[in-house]
Amino acid sequence: METNLVLYTRQRCHLCDAFIDELQQFQMDLLEEVTLRDVDENKADCEAFGDKVPILFNGDIEICRYFFDANKIESCLKL
């Protein structure tokens, strides 16, 4: 399966910071494959996700929202 990982976040979001830290600890090289998108920098992203961040997608498939979930990530990416 091709990966197209996007993590929607925003500045000064403690959940977003924690999610990124856990993702980095989970598999450091995986973080390099993740595109970080600040929802406040794009009107469409802000309208779509508002305060529902962090949220990790692989393409159009939602993997997890708010809290890091290693099991869901492994299952989606078949790690």
mmCIF file of the N, C-alpha and C atoms, coordinates in Angstrom:
data_MODEL
# 
_entry.id   MODEL 
# 
loop_
_atom_site.group_PDB 
_atom_site.id 
_atom_site.type_symbol 
_atom_site.label_atom_id 
_atom_site.label_alt_id 
_atom_site.label_comp_id 
_atom_site.label_asym_id 
_atom_site.label_entity_id 
_atom_site.label_seq_id 
_atom_site.pdbx_PDB_ins_code 
_atom_site.Cartn_x 
_atom_site.Cartn_y 
_atom_site.Cartn_z 
_atom_site.occupancy 
_atom_site.B_iso_or_equiv 
_atom_site.pdbx_formal_charge 
_atom_site.auth_seq_id 
_atom_site.auth_comp_id 
_atom_site.auth_asym_id 
_atom_site.auth_atom_id 
_atom_site.pdbx_PDB_model_num 
ATOM 1   N N  . MET A 1 1  ? 0.829   -1.181 0.000  1.00 0.00 ? 1  MET A N  1 
ATOM 2   C CA . MET A 1 1  ? 0.000   0.000  0.000  1.00 0.00 ? 1  MET A CA 1 
ATOM 3   C C  . MET A 1 1  ? 0.877   1.249  0.000  1.00 0.00 ? 1  MET A C  1 
ATOM 4   N N  . GLU A 1 2  ? 0.558   2.173  -0.887 1.00 0.00 ? 2  GLU A N  1 
ATOM 5   C CA . GLU A 1 2  ? 1.293   3.425  -0.950 1.00 0.00 ? 2  GLU A CA 1 
ATOM 6   C C  . GLU A 1 2  ? 0.902   4.296  0.243  1.00 0.00 ? 2  GLU A C  1 
ATOM 7   N N  . THR A 1 3  ? 1.888   4.961  0.815  1.00 0.00 ? 3  THR A N  1 
ATOM 8   C CA . THR A 1 3  ? 1.587   5.840  1.934  1.00 0.00 ? 3  THR A CA 1 
ATOM 9   C C  . THR A 1 3  ? 1.621   7.289  1.494  1.00 0.00 ? 3  THR A C  1 
ATOM 10  N N  . ASN A 1 4  ? 0.638   8.010  1.932  1.00 0.00 ? 4  ASN A N  1 
ATOM 11  C CA . ASN A 1 4  ? 0.536   9.442  1.703  1.00 0.00 ? 4  ASN A CA 1 
ATOM 12  C C  . ASN A 1 4  ? 0.052   10.034 3.021  1.00 0.00 ? 4  ASN A C  1 
ATOM 13  N N  . LEU A 1 5  ? 0.949   10.056 3.997  1.00 0.00 ? 5  LEU A N  1 
ATOM 14  C CA . LEU A 1 5  ? 0.585   10.440 5.352  1.00 0.00 ? 5  LEU A CA 1 
ATOM 15  C C  . LEU A 1 5  ? 0.557   11.955 5.521  1.00 0.00 ? 5  LEU A C  1 
ATOM 16  N N  . VAL A 1 6  ? -0.554  12.437 6.064  1.00 0.00 ? 6  VAL A N  1 
ATOM 17  C CA . VAL A 1 6  ? -0.715  13.858 6.346  1.00 0.00 ? 6  VAL A CA 1 
ATOM 18  C C  . VAL A 1 6  ? -1.235  13.977 7.776  1.00 0.00 ? 6  VAL A C  1 
ATOM 19  N N  . LEU A 1 7  ? -0.539  14.778 8.562  1.00 0.00 ? 7  LEU A N  1 
ATOM 20  C CA . LEU A 1 7  ? -0.962  15.050 9.931  1.00 0.00 ? 7  LEU A CA 1 
ATOM 21  C C  . LEU A 1 7  ? -1.393  16.512 9.999  1.00 0.00 ? 7  LEU A C  1 
ATOM 22  N N  . TYR A 1 8  ? -2.686  16.708 10.236 1.00 0.00 ? 8  TYR A N  1 
ATOM 23  C CA . TYR A 1 8  ? -3.232  18.055 10.390 1.00 0.00 ? 8  TYR A CA 1 
ATOM 24  C C  . TYR A 1 8  ? -3.064  18.482 11.835 1.00 0.00 ? 8  TYR A C  1 
ATOM 25  N N  . THR A 1 9  ? -2.477  19.663 12.027 1.00 0.00 ? 9  THR A N  1 
ATOM 26  C CA . THR A 1 9  ? -2.155  20.176 13.355 1.00 0.00 ? 9  THR A CA 1 
ATOM 27  C C  . THR A 1 9  ? -2.437  21.663 13.399 1.00 0.00 ? 9  THR A C  1 
ATOM 28  N N  . ARG A 1 10 ? -2.094  22.258 14.528 1.00 0.00 ? 10 ARG A N  1 
ATOM 29  C CA . ARG A 1 10 ? -2.076  23.718 14.633 1.00 0.00 ? 10 ARG A CA 1 
ATOM 30  C C  . ARG A 1 10 ? -1.061  24.099 15.695 1.00 0.00 ? 10 ARG A C  1 
ATOM 31  N N  . GLN A 1 11 ? -0.608  25.343 15.624 1.00 0.00 ? 11 GLN A N  1 
ATOM 32  C CA . GLN A 1 11 ? 0.358   25.858 16.584 1.00 0.00 ? 11 GLN A CA 1 
ATOM 33  C C  . GLN A 1 11 ? -0.282  25.946 17.969 1.00 0.00 ? 11 GLN A C  1 
ATOM 34  N N  . ARG A 1 12 ? 0.559   25.818 18.984 1.00 0.00 ? 12 ARG A N  1 
ATOM 35  C CA . ARG A 1 12 ? 0.140   25.930 20.377 1.00 0.00 ? 12 ARG A CA 1 
ATOM 36  C C  . ARG A 1 12 ? -0.985  24.966 20.734 1.00 0.00 ? 12 ARG A C  1 
ATOM 37  N N  . CYS A 1 13 ? -0.900  23.760 20.211 1.00 0.00 ? 13 CYS A N  1 
ATOM 38  C CA . CYS A 1 13 ? -1.882  22.704 20.484 1.00 0.00 ? 13 CYS A CA 1 
ATOM 39  C C  . CYS A 1 13 ? -1.152  21.595 21.230 1.00 0.00 ? 13 CYS A C  1 
ATOM 40  N N  . HIS A 1 14 ? -1.473  21.419 22.503 1.00 0.00 ? 14 HIS A N  1 
ATOM 41  C CA . HIS A 1 14 ? -0.762  20.416 23.293 1.00 0.00 ? 14 HIS A CA 1 
ATOM 42  C C  . HIS A 1 14 ? -1.021  18.999 22.791 1.00 0.00 ? 14 HIS A C  1 
ATOM 43  N N  . LEU A 1 15 ? -2.209  18.730 22.271 1.00 0.00 ? 15 LEU A N  1 
ATOM 44  C CA . LEU A 1 15 ? -2.482  17.404 21.710 1.00 0.00 ? 15 LEU A CA 1 
ATOM 45  C C  . LEU A 1 15 ? -1.647  17.163 20.455 1.00 0.00 ? 15 LEU A C  1 
ATOM 46  N N  . CYS A 1 16 ? -1.498  18.198 19.637 1.00 0.00 ? 16 CYS A N  1 
ATOM 47  C CA . CYS A 1 16 ? -0.698  18.083 18.411 1.00 0.00 ? 16 CYS A CA 1 
ATOM 48  C C  . CYS A 1 16 ? 0.767   17.828 18.753 1.00 0.00 ? 16 CYS A C  1 
ATOM 49  N N  . ASP A 1 17 ? 1.283   18.582 19.725 1.00 0.00 ? 17 ASP A N  1 
ATOM 50  C CA . ASP A 1 17 ? 2.677   18.398 20.142 1.00 0.00 ? 17 ASP A CA 1 
ATOM 51  C C  . ASP A 1 17 ? 2.904   16.994 20.678 1.00 0.00 ? 17 ASP A C  1 
ATOM 52  N N  . ALA A 1 18 ? 1.985   16.512 21.497 1.00 0.00 ? 18 ALA A N  1 
ATOM 53  C CA . ALA A 1 18 ? 2.108   15.170 22.060 1.00 0.00 ? 18 ALA A CA 1 
ATOM 54  C C  . ALA A 1 18 ? 2.039   14.111 20.960 1.00 0.00 ? 18 ALA A C  1 
ATOM 55  N N  . PHE A 1 19 ? 1.155   14.307 19.986 1.00 0.00 ? 19 PHE A N  1 
ATOM 56  C CA . PHE A 1 19 ? 1.003   13.351 18.886 1.00 0.00 ? 19 PHE A CA 1 
ATOM 57  C C  . PHE A 1 19 ? 2.302   13.248 18.103 1.00 0.00 ? 19 PHE A C  1 
ATOM 58  N N  . ILE A 1 20 ? 2.899   14.392 17.769 1.00 0.00 ? 20 ILE A N  1 
ATOM 59  C CA . ILE A 1 20 ? 4.155   14.411 17.016 1.00 0.00 ? 20 ILE A CA 1 
ATOM 60  C C  . ILE A 1 20 ? 5.267   13.740 17.815 1.00 0.00 ? 20 ILE A C  1 
ATOM 61  N N  . ASP A 1 21 ? 5.351   14.022 19.117 1.00 0.00 ? 21 ASP A N  1 
ATOM 62  C CA . ASP A 1 21 ? 6.371   13.389 19.968 1.00 0.00 ? 21 ASP A CA 1 
ATOM 63  C C  . ASP A 1 21 ? 6.210   11.875 19.990 1.00 0.00 ? 21 ASP A C  1 
ATOM 64  N N  . GLU A 1 22 ? 4.968   11.410 20.138 1.00 0.00 ? 22 GLU A N  1 
ATOM 65  C CA . GLU A 1 22 ? 4.736   9.959  20.182 1.00 0.00 ? 22 GLU A CA 1 
ATOM 66  C C  . GLU A 1 22 ? 5.015   9.313  18.834 1.00 0.00 ? 22 GLU A C  1 
ATOM 67  N N  . LEU A 1 23 ? 4.656   9.986  17.760 1.00 0.00 ? 23 LEU A N  1 
ATOM 68  C CA . LEU A 1 23 ? 4.936   9.470  16.420 1.00 0.00 ? 23 LEU A CA 1 
ATOM 69  C C  . LEU A 1 23 ? 6.443   9.332  16.218 1.00 0.00 ? 23 LEU A C  1 
ATOM 70  N N  . GLN A 1 24 ? 7.180   10.325 16.676 1.00 0.00 ? 24 GLN A N  1 
ATOM 71  C CA . GLN A 1 24 ? 8.636   10.290 16.542 1.00 0.00 ? 24 GLN A CA 1 
ATOM 72  C C  . GLN A 1 24 ? 9.228   9.148  17.371 1.00 0.00 ? 24 GLN A C  1 
ATOM 73  N N  . GLN A 1 25 ? 8.741   8.931  18.564 1.00 0.00 ? 25 GLN A N  1 
ATOM 74  C CA . GLN A 1 25 ? 9.236   7.843  19.404 1.00 0.00 ? 25 GLN A CA 1 
ATOM 75  C C  . GLN A 1 25 ? 8.832   6.485  18.833 1.00 0.00 ? 25 GLN A C  1 
ATOM 76  N N  . PHE A 1 26 ? 7.655   6.420  18.234 1.00 0.00 ? 26 PHE A N  1 
ATOM 77  C CA . PHE A 1 26 ? 7.139   5.179  17.666 1.00 0.00 ? 26 PHE A CA 1 
ATOM 78  C C  . PHE A 1 26 ? 8.035   4.672  16.547 1.00 0.00 ? 26 PHE A C  1 
ATOM 79  N N  . GLN A 1 27 ? 8.323   5.531  15.611 1.00 0.00 ? 27 GLN A N  1 
ATOM 80  C CA . GLN A 1 27 ? 9.183   5.151  14.487 1.00 0.00 ? 27 GLN A CA 1 
ATOM 81  C C  . GLN A 1 27 ? 9.720   6.440  13.872 1.00 0.00 ? 27 GLN A C  1 
ATOM 82  N N  . MET A 1 28 ? 10.927  6.800  14.260 1.00 0.00 ? 28 MET A N  1 
ATOM 83  C CA . MET A 1 28 ? 11.486  8.089  13.882 1.00 0.00 ? 28 MET A CA 1 
ATOM 84  C C  . MET A 1 28 ? 11.465  8.312  12.375 1.00 0.00 ? 28 MET A C  1 
ATOM 85  N N  . ASP A 1 29 ? 11.819  7.299  11.583 1.00 0.00 ? 29 ASP A N  1 
ATOM 86  C CA . ASP A 1 29 ? 11.863  7.500  10.137 1.00 0.00 ? 29 ASP A CA 1 
ATOM 87  C C  . ASP A 1 29 ? 10.471  7.654  9.533  1.00 0.00 ? 29 ASP A C  1 
ATOM 88  N N  . LEU A 1 30 ? 9.440   7.205  10.232 1.00 0.00 ? 30 LEU A N  1 
ATOM 89  C CA . LEU A 1 30 ? 8.079   7.391  9.745  1.00 0.00 ? 30 LEU A CA 1 
ATOM 90  C C  . LEU A 1 30 ? 7.709   8.864  9.750  1.00 0.00 ? 30 LEU A C  1 
ATOM 91  N N  . LEU A 1 31 ? 8.196   9.602  10.735 1.00 0.00 ? 31 LEU A N  1 
ATOM 92  C CA . LEU A 1 31 ? 7.899   11.034 10.813 1.00 0.00 ? 31 LEU A CA 1 
ATOM 93  C C  . LEU A 1 31 ? 8.394   11.765 9.572  1.00 0.00 ? 31 LEU A C  1 
ATOM 94  N N  . GLU A 1 32 ? 9.483   11.290 8.985  1.00 0.00 ? 32 GLU A N  1 
ATOM 95  C CA . GLU A 1 32 ? 10.014  11.912 7.766  1.00 0.00 ? 32 GLU A CA 1 
ATOM 96  C C  . GLU A 1 32 ? 9.057   11.745 6.589  1.00 0.00 ? 32 GLU A C  1 
ATOM 97  N N  . GLU A 1 33 ? 8.198   10.743 6.634  1.00 0.00 ? 33 GLU A N  1 
ATOM 98  C CA . GLU A 1 33 ? 7.240   10.494 5.559  1.00 0.00 ? 33 GLU A CA 1 
ATOM 99  C C  . GLU A 1 33 ? 5.938   11.254 5.751  1.00 0.00 ? 33 GLU A C  1 
ATOM 100 N N  . VAL A 1 34 ? 5.769   11.869 6.910  1.00 0.00 ? 34 VAL A N  1 
ATOM 101 C CA . VAL A 1 34 ? 4.522   12.547 7.237  1.00 0.00 ? 34 VAL A CA 1 
ATOM 102 C C  . VAL A 1 34 ? 4.602   14.017 6.836  1.00 0.00 ? 34 VAL A C  1 
ATOM 103 N N  . THR A 1 35 ? 3.601   14.465 6.103  1.00 0.00 ? 35 THR A N  1 
ATOM 104 C CA . THR A 1 35 ? 3.472   15.877 5.777  1.00 0.00 ? 35 THR A CA 1 
ATOM 105 C C  . THR A 1 35 ? 2.664   16.523 6.897  1.00 0.00 ? 35 THR A C  1 
ATOM 106 N N  . LEU A 1 36 ? 3.257   17.525 7.544  1.00 0.00 ? 36 LEU A N  1 
ATOM 107 C CA . LEU A 1 36 ? 2.559   18.259 8.593  1.00 0.00 ? 36 LEU A CA 1 
ATOM 108 C C  . LEU A 1 36 ? 1.845   19.445 7.959  1.00 0.00 ? 36 LEU A C  1 
ATOM 109 N N  . ARG A 1 37 ? 0.555   19.585 8.242  1.00 0.00 ? 37 ARG A N  1 
ATOM 110 C CA . ARG A 1 37 ? -0.222  20.701 7.685  1.00 0.00 ? 37 ARG A CA 1 
ATOM 111 C C  . ARG A 1 37 ? -0.909  21.437 8.820  1.00 0.00 ? 37 ARG A C  1 
ATOM 112 N N  . ASP A 1 38 ? -0.585  22.704 8.948  1.00 0.00 ? 38 ASP A N  1 
ATOM 113 C CA . ASP A 1 38 ? -1.209  23.562 9.951  1.00 0.00 ? 38 ASP A CA 1 
ATOM 114 C C  . ASP A 1 38 ? -2.557  24.017 9.396  1.00 0.00 ? 38 ASP A C  1 
ATOM 115 N N  . VAL A 1 39 ? -3.644  23.621 10.060 1.00 0.00 ? 39 VAL A N  1 
ATOM 116 C CA . VAL A 1 39 ? -4.975  23.942 9.545  1.00 0.00 ? 39 VAL A CA 1 
ATOM 117 C C  . VAL A 1 39 ? -5.235  25.436 9.487  1.00 0.00 ? 39 VAL A C  1 
ATOM 118 N N  . ASP A 1 40 ? -4.529  26.206 10.294 1.00 0.00 ? 40 ASP A N  1 
ATOM 119 C CA . ASP A 1 40 ? -4.741  27.646 10.306 1.00 0.00 ? 40 ASP A CA 1 
ATOM 120 C C  . ASP A 1 40 ? -4.096  28.355 9.116  1.00 0.00 ? 40 ASP A C  1 
ATOM 121 N N  . GLU A 1 41 ? -3.294  27.639 8.341  1.00 0.00 ? 41 GLU A N  1 
ATOM 122 C CA . GLU A 1 41 ? -2.639  28.223 7.176  1.00 0.00 ? 41 GLU A CA 1 
ATOM 123 C C  . GLU A 1 41 ? -3.432  28.029 5.889  1.00 0.00 ? 41 GLU A C  1 
ATOM 124 N N  . ASN A 1 42 ? -4.538  27.284 5.967  1.00 0.00 ? 42 ASN A N  1 
ATOM 125 C CA . ASN A 1 42 ? -5.319  27.001 4.774  1.00 0.00 ? 42 ASN A CA 1 
ATOM 126 C C  . ASN A 1 42 ? -6.798  27.044 5.151  1.00 0.00 ? 42 ASN A C  1 
ATOM 127 N N  . LYS A 1 43 ? -7.538  27.937 4.507  1.00 0.00 ? 43 LYS A N  1 
ATOM 128 C CA . LYS A 1 43 ? -8.945  28.129 4.859  1.00 0.00 ? 43 LYS A CA 1 
ATOM 129 C C  . LYS A 1 43 ? -9.755  26.836 4.719  1.00 0.00 ? 43 LYS A C  1 
ATOM 130 N N  . ALA A 1 44 ? -9.517  26.080 3.656  1.00 0.00 ? 44 ALA A N  1 
ATOM 131 C CA . ALA A 1 44 ? -10.267 24.836 3.443  1.00 0.00 ? 44 ALA A CA 1 
ATOM 132 C C  . ALA A 1 44 ? -9.967  23.828 4.550  1.00 0.00 ? 44 ALA A C  1 
ATOM 133 N N  . ASP A 1 45 ? -8.686  23.724 4.948  1.00 0.00 ? 45 ASP A N  1 
ATOM 134 C CA . ASP A 1 45 ? -8.316  22.808 6.035  1.00 0.00 ? 45 ASP A CA 1 
ATOM 135 C C  . ASP A 1 45 ? -8.958  23.249 7.345  1.00 0.00 ? 45 ASP A C  1 
ATOM 136 N N  . CYS A 1 46 ? -8.950  24.539 7.592  1.00 0.00 ? 46 CYS A N  1 
ATOM 137 C CA . CYS A 1 46 ? -9.536  25.074 8.827  1.00 0.00 ? 46 CYS A CA 1 
ATOM 138 C C  . CYS A 1 46 ? -11.035 24.796 8.859  1.00 0.00 ? 46 CYS A C  1 
ATOM 139 N N  . GLU A 1 47 ? -11.713 24.977 7.737  1.00 0.00 ? 47 GLU A N  1 
ATOM 140 C CA . GLU A 1 47 ? -13.145 24.708 7.677  1.00 0.00 ? 47 GLU A CA 1 
ATOM 141 C C  . GLU A 1 47 ? -13.436 23.214 7.822  1.00 0.00 ? 47 GLU A C  1 
ATOM 142 N N  . ALA A 1 48 ? -12.585 22.384 7.240  1.00 0.00 ? 48 ALA A N  1 
ATOM 143 C CA . ALA A 1 48 ? -12.802 20.935 7.286  1.00 0.00 ? 48 ALA A CA 1 
ATOM 144 C C  . ALA A 1 48 ? -12.535 20.347 8.671  1.00 0.00 ? 48 ALA A C  1 
ATOM 145 N N  . PHE A 1 49 ? -11.486 20.849 9.337  1.00 0.00 ? 49 PHE A N  1 
ATOM 146 C CA . PHE A 1 49 ? -11.059 20.207 10.580 1.00 0.00 ? 49 PHE A CA 1 
ATOM 147 C C  . PHE A 1 49 ? -11.222 21.075 11.821 1.00 0.00 ? 49 PHE A C  1 
ATOM 148 N N  . GLY A 1 50 ? -11.253 22.385 11.643 1.00 0.00 ? 50 GLY A N  1 
ATOM 149 C CA . GLY A 1 50 ? -11.443 23.284 12.783 1.00 0.00 ? 50 GLY A CA 1 
ATOM 150 C C  . GLY A 1 50 ? -10.568 22.915 13.961 1.00 0.00 ? 50 GLY A C  1 
ATOM 151 N N  . ASP A 1 51 ? -11.211 22.630 15.077 1.00 0.00 ? 51 ASP A N  1 
ATOM 152 C CA . ASP A 1 51 ? -10.452 22.259 16.278 1.00 0.00 ? 51 ASP A CA 1 
ATOM 153 C C  . ASP A 1 51 ? -10.349 20.750 16.445 1.00 0.00 ? 51 ASP A C  1 
ATOM 154 N N  . LYS A 1 52 ? -10.642 19.998 15.406 1.00 0.00 ? 52 LYS A N  1 
ATOM 155 C CA . LYS A 1 52 ? -10.593 18.530 15.457 1.00 0.00 ? 52 LYS A CA 1 
ATOM 156 C C  . LYS A 1 52 ? -9.214  18.012 15.071 1.00 0.00 ? 52 LYS A C  1 
ATOM 157 N N  . VAL A 1 53 ? -8.185  18.592 15.663 1.00 0.00 ? 53 VAL A N  1 
ATOM 158 C CA . VAL A 1 53 ? -6.809  18.199 15.400 1.00 0.00 ? 53 VAL A CA 1 
ATOM 159 C C  . VAL A 1 53 ? -6.159  17.765 16.702 1.00 0.00 ? 53 VAL A C  1 
ATOM 160 N N  . PRO A 1 54 ? -5.128  16.964 16.645 1.00 0.00 ? 54 PRO A N  1 
ATOM 161 C CA . PRO A 1 54 ? -4.476  16.423 15.453 1.00 0.00 ? 54 PRO A CA 1 
ATOM 162 C C  . PRO A 1 54 ? -5.299  15.295 14.830 1.00 0.00 ? 54 PRO A C  1 
ATOM 163 N N  . ILE A 1 55 ? -5.086  15.135 13.538 1.00 0.00 ? 55 ILE A N  1 
ATOM 164 C CA . ILE A 1 55 ? -5.742  14.053 12.816 1.00 0.00 ? 55 ILE A CA 1 
ATOM 165 C C  . ILE A 1 55 ? -4.779  13.559 11.729 1.00 0.00 ? 55 ILE A C  1 
ATOM 166 N N  . LEU A 1 56 ? -4.566  12.259 11.717 1.00 0.00 ? 56 LEU A N  1 
ATOM 167 C CA . LEU A 1 56 ? -3.620  11.634 10.785 1.00 0.00 ? 56 LEU A CA 1 
ATOM 168 C C  . LEU A 1 56 ? -4.385  10.890 9.702  1.00 0.00 ? 56 LEU A C  1 
ATOM 169 N N  . PHE A 1 57 ? -4.044  11.186 8.450  1.00 0.00 ? 57 PHE A N  1 
ATOM 170 C CA . PHE A 1 57 ? -4.633  10.518 7.303  1.00 0.00 ? 57 PHE A CA 1 
ATOM 171 C C  . PHE A 1 57 ? -3.557  9.802  6.505  1.00 0.00 ? 57 PHE A C  1 
ATOM 172 N N  . ASN A 1 58 ? -3.953  8.718  5.868  1.00 0.00 ? 58 ASN A N  1 
ATOM 173 C CA . ASN A 1 58 ? -3.166  8.087  4.809  1.00 0.00 ? 58 ASN A CA 1 
ATOM 174 C C  . ASN A 1 58 ? -4.027  8.218  3.562  1.00 0.00 ? 58 ASN A C  1 
ATOM 175 N N  . GLY A 1 59 ? -3.688  9.177  2.717  1.00 0.00 ? 59 GLY A N  1 
ATOM 176 C CA . GLY A 1 59 ? -4.560  9.489  1.586  1.00 0.00 ? 59 GLY A CA 1 
ATOM 177 C C  . GLY A 1 59 ? -5.852  10.058 2.135  1.00 0.00 ? 59 GLY A C  1 
ATOM 178 N N  . ASP A 1 60 ? -6.986  9.439  1.786  1.00 0.00 ? 60 ASP A N  1 
ATOM 179 C CA . ASP A 1 60 ? -8.270  9.916  2.301  1.00 0.00 ? 60 ASP A CA 1 
ATOM 180 C C  . ASP A 1 60 ? -8.793  9.052  3.445  1.00 0.00 ? 60 ASP A C  1 
ATOM 181 N N  . ILE A 1 61 ? -7.938  8.169  3.959  1.00 0.00 ? 61 ILE A N  1 
ATOM 182 C CA . ILE A 1 61 ? -8.322  7.284  5.060  1.00 0.00 ? 61 ILE A CA 1 
ATOM 183 C C  . ILE A 1 61 ? -7.848  7.873  6.384  1.00 0.00 ? 61 ILE A C  1 
ATOM 184 N N  . GLU A 1 62 ? -8.802  8.134  7.269  1.00 0.00 ? 62 GLU A N  1 
ATOM 185 C CA . GLU A 1 62 ? -8.448  8.634  8.602  1.00 0.00 ? 62 GLU A CA 1 
ATOM 186 C C  . GLU A 1 62 ? -7.871  7.484  9.421  1.00 0.00 ? 62 GLU A C  1 
ATOM 187 N N  . ILE A 1 63 ? -6.679  7.705  9.963  1.00 0.00 ? 63 ILE A N  1 
ATOM 188 C CA . ILE A 1 63 ? -6.039  6.689  10.793 1.00 0.00 ? 63 ILE A CA 1 
ATOM 189 C C  . ILE A 1 63 ? -6.381  6.921  12.259 1.00 0.00 ? 63 ILE A C  1 
ATOM 190 N N  . CYS A 1 64 ? -6.120  8.102  12.760 1.00 0.00 ? 64 CYS A N  1 
ATOM 191 C CA . CYS A 1 64 ? -6.472  8.405  14.141 1.00 0.00 ? 64 CYS A CA 1 
ATOM 192 C C  . CYS A 1 64 ? -6.617  9.905  14.336 1.00 0.00 ? 64 CYS A C  1 
ATOM 193 N N  . ARG A 1 65 ? -7.422  10.245 15.341 1.00 0.00 ? 65 ARG A N  1 
ATOM 194 C CA . ARG A 1 65 ? -7.743  11.640 15.622 1.00 0.00 ? 65 ARG A CA 1 
ATOM 195 C C  . ARG A 1 65 ? -7.530  11.906 17.111 1.00 0.00 ? 65 ARG A C  1 
ATOM 196 N N  . TYR A 1 66 ? -7.010  13.060 17.398 1.00 0.00 ? 66 TYR A N  1 
ATOM 197 C CA . TYR A 1 66 ? -6.765  13.566 18.757 1.00 0.00 ? 66 TYR A CA 1 
ATOM 198 C C  . TYR A 1 66 ? -5.595  12.881 19.456 1.00 0.00 ? 66 TYR A C  1 
ATOM 199 N N  . PHE A 1 67 ? -5.595  11.550 19.500 1.00 0.00 ? 67 PHE A N  1 
ATOM 200 C CA . PHE A 1 67 ? -4.576  10.836 20.249 1.00 0.00 ? 67 PHE A CA 1 
ATOM 201 C C  . PHE A 1 67 ? -3.858  9.831  19.356 1.00 0.00 ? 67 PHE A C  1 
ATOM 202 N N  . PHE A 1 68 ? -2.567  9.732  19.552 1.00 0.00 ? 68 PHE A N  1 
ATOM 203 C CA . PHE A 1 68 ? -1.727  8.777  18.834 1.00 0.00 ? 68 PHE A CA 1 
ATOM 204 C C  . PHE A 1 68 ? -2.196  7.361  19.145 1.00 0.00 ? 68 PHE A C  1 
ATOM 205 N N  . ASP A 1 69 ? -2.328  6.533  18.117 1.00 0.00 ? 69 ASP A N  1 
ATOM 206 C CA . ASP A 1 69 ? -2.747  5.142  18.297 1.00 0.00 ? 69 ASP A CA 1 
ATOM 207 C C  . ASP A 1 69 ? -1.842  4.247  17.446 1.00 0.00 ? 69 ASP A C  1 
ATOM 208 N N  . ALA A 1 70 ? -0.824  3.685  18.092 1.00 0.00 ? 70 ALA A N  1 
ATOM 209 C CA . ALA A 1 70 ? 0.158   2.860  17.383 1.00 0.00 ? 70 ALA A CA 1 
ATOM 210 C C  . ALA A 1 70 ? -0.494  1.675  16.690 1.00 0.00 ? 70 ALA A C  1 
ATOM 211 N N  . ASN A 1 71 ? -1.479  1.056  17.326 1.00 0.00 ? 71 ASN A N  1 
ATOM 212 C CA . ASN A 1 71 ? -2.140  -0.112 16.721 1.00 0.00 ? 71 ASN A CA 1 
ATOM 213 C C  . ASN A 1 71 ? -2.835  0.247  15.425 1.00 0.00 ? 71 ASN A C  1 
ATOM 214 N N  . LYS A 1 72 ? -3.523  1.371  15.402 1.00 0.00 ? 72 LYS A N  1 
ATOM 215 C CA . LYS A 1 72 ? -4.212  1.791  14.181 1.00 0.00 ? 72 LYS A CA 1 
ATOM 216 C C  . LYS A 1 72 ? -3.218  2.137  13.075 1.00 0.00 ? 72 LYS A C  1 
ATOM 217 N N  . ILE A 1 73 ? -2.122  2.786  13.456 1.00 0.00 ? 73 ILE A N  1 
ATOM 218 C CA . ILE A 1 73 ? -1.096  3.138  12.471 1.00 0.00 ? 73 ILE A CA 1 
ATOM 219 C C  . ILE A 1 73 ? -0.467  1.875  11.890 1.00 0.00 ? 73 ILE A C  1 
ATOM 220 N N  . GLU A 1 74 ? -0.095  0.944  12.751 1.00 0.00 ? 74 GLU A N  1 
ATOM 221 C CA . GLU A 1 74 ? 0.491   -0.314 12.285 1.00 0.00 ? 74 GLU A CA 1 
ATOM 222 C C  . GLU A 1 74 ? -0.475  -1.057 11.384 1.00 0.00 ? 74 GLU A C  1 
ATOM 223 N N  . SER A 1 75 ? -1.740  -1.111 11.758 1.00 0.00 ? 75 SER A N  1 
ATOM 224 C CA . SER A 1 75 ? -2.734  -1.807 10.966 1.00 0.00 ? 75 SER A CA 1 
ATOM 225 C C  . SER A 1 75 ? -2.923  -1.161 9.593  1.00 0.00 ? 75 SER A C  1 
ATOM 226 N N  . CYS A 1 76 ? -3.012  0.142  9.572  1.00 0.00 ? 76 CYS A N  1 
ATOM 227 C CA . CYS A 1 76 ? -3.208  0.852  8.312  1.00 0.00 ? 76 CYS A CA 1 
ATOM 228 C C  . CYS A 1 76 ? -2.004  0.738  7.398  1.00 0.00 ? 76 CYS A C  1 
ATOM 229 N N  . LEU A 1 77 ? -0.811  0.817  7.998  1.00 0.00 ? 77 LEU A N  1 
ATOM 230 C CA . LEU A 1 77 ? 0.414   0.808  7.194  1.00 0.00 ? 77 LEU A CA 1 
ATOM 231 C C  . LEU A 1 77 ? 1.033   -0.577 7.069  1.00 0.00 ? 77 LEU A C  1 
ATOM 232 N N  . LYS A 1 78 ? 0.464   -1.535 7.775  1.00 0.00 ? 78 LYS A N  1 
ATOM 233 C CA . LYS A 1 78 ? 0.967   -2.924 7.743  1.00 0.00 ? 78 LYS A CA 1 
ATOM 234 C C  . LYS A 1 78 ? 2.437   -2.985 8.140  1.00 0.00 ? 78 LYS A C  1 
ATOM 235 N N  . LEU A 1 79 ? 2.775   -2.321 9.263  1.00 0.00 ? 79 LEU A N  1 
ATOM 236 C CA . LEU A 1 79 ? 4.168   -2.300 9.737  1.00 0.00 ? 79 LEU A CA 1 
ATOM 237 C C  . LEU A 1 79 ? 4.534   -3.600 10.419 1.00 0.00 ? 79 LEU A C  1 
# 
